[in-house]
Amino acid sequence: MPRNKKGKRGGNSSSKGRNGVRGETGVSDDDLASDVLSHYSSASESASVIEEGAGEVVDEQTAQEETEDKLKQCIDNLMDKSAKTRLAALESLRMAFSSRVLYEFLLERRYTISDCLERSLKKGGGEEQAAAATVFALLCLQLGGGVEGEEGFKMLRPVLSTILIDSCASLAARQSCARALGMCCYVSASDDAEDLLKSLGHLESVFVGAYPLGDGSLPSVKAGTPALHSAALQAWALLCTLCPASHINTILNHHLPRLHACLESSEVNFRIAVGETIALLYELGRDIDQEFEYEDCDALCDSLKGLATDGNKHRAKNDRRKQRSIFREVLHYIENEDFTDEKIQFGIEVIYIDGWMRRRIYDAFKEVLESGVRHHLQFNPLLRDIFGLGPPLILDASVKASKISRTERHLFNSAAFKARTKLRNKVRDKRADVM
């Protein structure tokens, strides 16, 4: 998905130092987490489009000040000696960062937070490392693609990569680092070929552990590893959408045959991740050459047909249903270039997921933001830029009454997506000289 490089928003960040934090004392970790979430819930409600018959207006400024005090306490708690206190603080920050846009608040505290997250990643246990990686991904989404986000990514990319490729590290931590590395690189370093290539390489080094052995058989892996392979593969696929045409050709030639073999994996979620990645690579191939076709396409389609009609009673009913649905979509796209649009509505706006690249990008944000993804689509300039939505809308009740037709919305989104595809191709051409 093509994106304009983000510039600075707000004040001059170069004049900011590593700020100290202040906060209240004598508050339990559970109370603090609950307070942060409740404050953000009420503040988010007051910031959304005004509903007819809405009750009493929330004093947003007061709610904002109270919430910022709670957040400052959470940031302070990241430096506590107690692992339990640090974990509670990370969870509170995760909930706050995912539920509201906090650019101005975080801009002057980004060094302090990044230092604390780096400490948790380097010295914390597996659970703390996993939580810190998730919070860092959210911090990058908050800061956007300008120099502030780039600074944080360059600072923490090495430690994220180190944990990711460390076979002795916690699987949960490695999985979280895979997602964070993919997301932060996508957001913060899309124009830096060196960071992109390094991130792609580290993610690839993990999921190739699921590739077939010399005799063609798939390797046996320990419990929990397929989830790590899936996370690394999905993060890698996200970054593939940023690669120049010359690198995409190399990826297609090397990975498609091996991913095809991985469709025989016994792990349903990994099979699904593989199928979606094959479809995404096919879309990238067709983006470069409309006549692109995998050399062993007939065998691939046979494999996909088998998975799309799989009635194996040894598999859970929900797993069979999910697998059949996904692989029918993959098969239809590869055979006929058909893709069933998915509509995502938030407020009075809507986006259409009309391709495999766009689906992977949206799913990646949803994995990190969870239930907060719609709020960020409404108010986060980074997501609005990526999905071609323009600046955040400022609406009142009278504006809401003015309906936009479904056809008009779809045409606008399609036009925006095509424009961004052209921009992505231009960016790819620029990168081709260095990759």
FENFEN-V753288 format. One line per field, one symbol per residue. phi: phi as a letter, one per 30 degrees, with the letter a starting at -180 (. if undefined). psi: psi as a letter, one per 20 degrees, with the letter a starting at -180 (. if undefined). burial: I if it has 9 or more other C-alpha atoms within 8 Angstrom, else O. A space follows every 10 residues. Layout:
# FENFEN-V753288
phi = ???
psi = ???
burial = ???
This chain:
# FENFEN-V753288
phi = .dbdddcdbj ddddddcddd bbadbicddd dddddddddd dddddddded cdiddddddd dddddddddd dddddeddcd dddddddddd dddeddddca dbedddedcd dddddddddd ddcddedddd ddddddeddd dddicddddd eddddceddd dddecddcde dddddddddd dddddddcbd ccddddddde dddddddddc dddedjdddd bdejdedded dddddddedd dcddeddded ddddceddde ddddedcddd eddddddedd deddddddbe ceaddcdddd ddddddddbe ceddcdeddd dddddddddd dddddbidbd dccccbicca bcdbaddddd dddddddddh ddddddddbd edddddcici dedcbbdddd dddcdedddd dddddddddd dddddddeed dedcc
psi = pqqqpqaqpb aohhiqanqr qrrrrkpqgg hgggggghgh ghhgghirpp qpjqbpppnh gghgggghgg hhggggiijq hphgggghgg hghggghiiq pkggghgijh gggggghggh hhirrgghgg ghgghhghgh hghajahghg ggghgigghg hgggjoiirp hgggghhggg ggghggghkh johghggggg ggghigiiii qqahjiqqqp qrphhhhggg ggghhghghh iiqrhhhggg gghghghhhg hiijqioghg gghgghhggg hgggghhgoh jppphlhghg hgghgghijp koiiqqghgg gggggghggg ghghgjkppo qppoppcjrq qpokrhghgh gghghhhgic ijhhghhgio hghhghjkia qpqoqahhhh ioqpqggggg gghggggghh gggghggghh hhii.
burial = IIIOOOOIOO OOOOOOOIIO OOIOOOOOIO OIIIIIIOII IIIIOIOOII OOOOOOOOOO OOIIOIIIII IIIIIIIIOI OOIOIIIIII IIIIIIIIII IOOOOIIIII IIIIOIIIII IOOIOIIIII IIIIIIIIII IIIIIIOIII OIIOOIIOII IOIIIOOOIO IIIIIIIIII IIIIIIIIII OOIOIIIOII OIIIIIIOOI IIOOOOOIIO OOOOIIIIII IIIIIIIIII IIIIIOIIIO IIOOOIIIII IIIOIOOIOI IIIIIIIIII IIIIIIOOOO OIOOOOOOOI IOIIIOIIOO OOOOOOOOII OOIIIIIIII IIIIOOOIIO OOOOIIOOOI IIIIIIIIII IIOIIIOIII OIIIIIIIII IIIIIIIIIO OIOOIOIOOI OOOOOOOOII OOIIOIIOOI IIIIIOIIIO IIOOO
